[in-house]
Amino acid sequence: QPYRNGMGNTSVDISGFGLAGKEVTLAEILSEVGYNTVHIGKWHMGDIKEAWPNYQGFDFAAFPIHQQGQLTIFHDDAANEEVSIGIGDNNYDARYTLDSWLRTDASSMVTGV
């Protein structure tokens, strides 16, 4: 199957490639027209910085780090920019920790409803 975005496969480890910043995602389009965009879960779109969710249109991202090996997207600078949790000092390294967080805080991601 031909592909044009550089992602012929999912990225599951430190691979040095990822979705290019020039690619326009649905999250970018929705964000531009005023929607809040959130990514929760695994991120298999690469480990280069331009492929991080916050550079692909997501206002916020939360990762269950125990489920994937792409450690380069879990740098503290993303946490310090307050665009990601589940990384660095805020690491969700225990099973179901992210589930517990979602049950209590998911509504805080929805505004204007």
RAWO-V229854 format. One record per pair of residues at least 4 apart in sequence whose ideal C-beta (glycine too) atoms are under 8 Angstrom apart, sorted by the first residue. I is the first residue (numbers start at 1). J is the second residue. D is the distance in Angstrom with one decimal. If there is no record, write none. Layout:
# RAWO-V229854
i:j:d
I:J:D
I:J:D
This chain:
# RAWO-V229854
i:j:d
3:7:6.5
3:8:5.1
5:19:6.1
5:20:6.8
5:23:5.0
6:17:6.7
6:18:7.5
6:19:6.7
6:20:5.5
6:23:7.8
7:11:7.4
7:18:7.3
7:19:5.6
7:45:6.5
7:46:7.0
10:44:3.8
10:45:8.0
11:15:5.0
11:17:6.7
11:18:6.0
11:44:5.3
11:45:6.6
11:46:4.6
11:47:6.3
11:51:8.0
11:70:6.4
12:44:6.1
12:68:6.7
12:69:6.1
12:70:6.9
13:47:8.0
13:69:4.6
13:70:6.5
14:47:5.5
14:69:7.2
14:70:6.7
14:71:6.4
14:72:5.5
15:46:6.9
15:47:5.9
16:47:6.9
16:48:6.8
17:46:5.5
17:47:7.7
17:48:6.4
18:45:5.7
18:46:1.5
18:47:5.9
18:48:4.3
18:50:7.0
18:51:2.9
19:23:5.4
19:25:7.7
19:45:4.4
19:46:5.4
19:50:7.7
19:51:4.5
19:56:6.3
20:50:6.5
20:51:7.6
21:50:3.7
21:51:7.8
21:55:6.1
21:56:7.9
23:56:7.7
24:28:5.3
24:29:6.6
25:29:7.4
25:56:4.9
25:57:4.8
26:30:6.2
26:57:7.5
27:31:6.0
27:37:4.3
27:39:7.3
27:53:7.8
27:56:6.2
27:57:3.2
27:58:5.0
28:32:6.4
28:56:6.7
28:57:3.2
29:33:7.0
29:57:7.4
30:35:4.0
30:37:5.6
30:57:7.2
31:35:6.1
31:36:7.8
31:37:4.9
31:57:4.9
31:58:7.8
31:59:6.5
36:59:5.6
36:60:7.8
36:109:6.6
36:110:7.3
36:111:6.2
37:57:5.7
37:58:4.8
37:59:5.1
37:60:7.7
38:58:6.4
38:59:6.6
38:60:4.9
38:61:7.2
38:62:7.7
38:109:5.1
39:43:6.6
39:53:4.4
39:58:4.4
39:60:7.5
39:61:4.3
39:62:7.5
40:61:7.3
40:62:4.8
40:98:7.4
40:102:6.9
41:62:7.9
41:63:7.4
41:64:6.8
42:63:7.3
42:64:7.1
42:67:5.9
42:68:5.1
43:52:7.9
43:53:5.9
43:61:7.1
43:63:6.3
43:68:7.4
43:70:6.6
43:73:6.1
44:68:7.3
44:70:7.2
45:51:5.1
45:53:7.8
45:56:6.9
46:51:3.6
46:70:7.9
47:51:6.9
47:70:5.0
47:71:7.9
47:72:4.0
47:73:5.6
48:72:8.0
49:55:6.8
50:55:5.2
51:55:7.0
51:56:6.7
51:73:7.6
52:56:7.0
52:61:7.7
52:73:5.3
52:78:6.4
52:84:7.8
53:57:7.9
53:58:3.9
53:61:4.0
53:73:7.9
53:83:7.7
53:84:7.2
54:58:5.8
54:59:7.5
54:60:7.8
54:61:6.3
54:78:6.5
54:81:7.0
54:83:3.9
54:84:6.6
58:83:7.7
59:83:7.2
60:83:6.1
60:84:7.3
60:109:6.8
61:78:7.9
61:83:6.5
61:84:4.6
61:85:7.8
61:86:7.9
62:84:7.1
62:85:5.0
62:86:5.0
62:92:7.7
62:98:6.2
62:101:7.2
62:102:7.9
63:68:7.5
63:73:7.5
63:74:6.6
63:84:6.9
63:85:7.7
63:86:3.9
63:87:6.5
63:92:7.2
63:98:7.8
64:68:7.6
64:86:6.4
64:92:5.7
64:97:7.7
64:98:4.6
65:71:7.8
65:74:5.9
65:86:5.6
65:87:6.9
65:91:5.6
65:92:5.9
65:93:6.1
66:92:7.2
66:93:5.7
66:94:7.5
66:95:6.6
70:74:7.6
73:78:7.3
73:87:7.9
74:78:7.4
74:84:7.7
74:86:7.3
74:87:3.9
74:88:6.8
74:91:7.4
75:79:7.7
75:87:6.9
75:88:7.1
76:80:5.9
76:87:6.9
76:88:3.9
76:89:7.2
77:81:6.4
78:83:5.7
78:84:4.2
78:87:6.0
79:84:5.8
79:85:6.9
79:87:4.9
79:88:4.5
79:89:7.0
79:90:5.8
85:90:4.9
85:92:7.6
85:101:7.9
86:90:6.6
86:91:6.4
86:92:4.4
86:98:6.4
87:91:6.2
92:97:4.2
92:98:4.9
92:101:7.4
93:97:7.4
96:100:6.1
97:101:6.6
98:102:6.3
99:103:6.6
100:104:6.9
101:105:5.5
102:106:4.7
105:109:7.6
106:110:7.6
